[in-house]
């Protein structure tokens, strides 16, 4: 007998607590959710602004970790940046408005390759996390970036010029009713990035609340990393 996948649904995966050590001596807490079978790709998640409640358990990220290892074979790597708290605990240090968080991102990327031995790493940022991705996730070993509700406040023209010259694929999901960057504004901001695919989402808001929006975001992630696993089931 099948049942609907609900917000609280947790599917099978090997879930392992991790500690990422930064170059300035901080311990960042996190979790890796690894598929029981084949890994189709690995996804490092950079969370929304902790000053607004963002953390590794922000709802899209928590649901991705709960579902995508089983449904799409995607390994999900989440962590709290410095000074950020979630159910798993609090990372060392203090929130630094995205400045010292550079060291967190670099340490997390190295952890993925050096400790987890990932084969193909994708990076997703949500809101504040998109700024961290565009500014600091420049490591040549990363395959692609995914941007969820990018505010484009801290990201500057120099950052965008890097990605233009780099040429790696970037996908940006832009909510119709975003609080910071709406679709028309995003088109202007990203106009010089031919390698960026902009997906405008009708009816969506910055926080992607509601199961239909969760399903849409998770499906777009799977389309990039493991397209053969689409469509995602809505029942188990």
Secondary structure as UniProt FT lines:
FT   TURN            7..8
FT   STRAND          14..21
FT   TURN            23..24
FT   STRAND          27..34
FT   STRAND          41..46
FT   HELIX           50..52
FT   TURN            56..57
FT   HELIX           59..72
FT   STRAND          74..79
FT   TURN            82..83
FT   STRAND          85..86
FT   TURN            87..88
FT   STRAND          89..90
FT   TURN            97..98
FT   HELIX           101..114
FT   STRAND          121..126
FT   HELIX           128..136
FT   TURN            140..141
FT   STRAND          142..148
FT   HELIX           157..166
FT   STRAND          170..177
FT   HELIX           183..189
FT   TURN            190..192
FT   TURN            194..195
FT   STRAND          196..205
FT   TURN            206..207
FT   HELIX           211..225
FT   HELIX           227..229
//
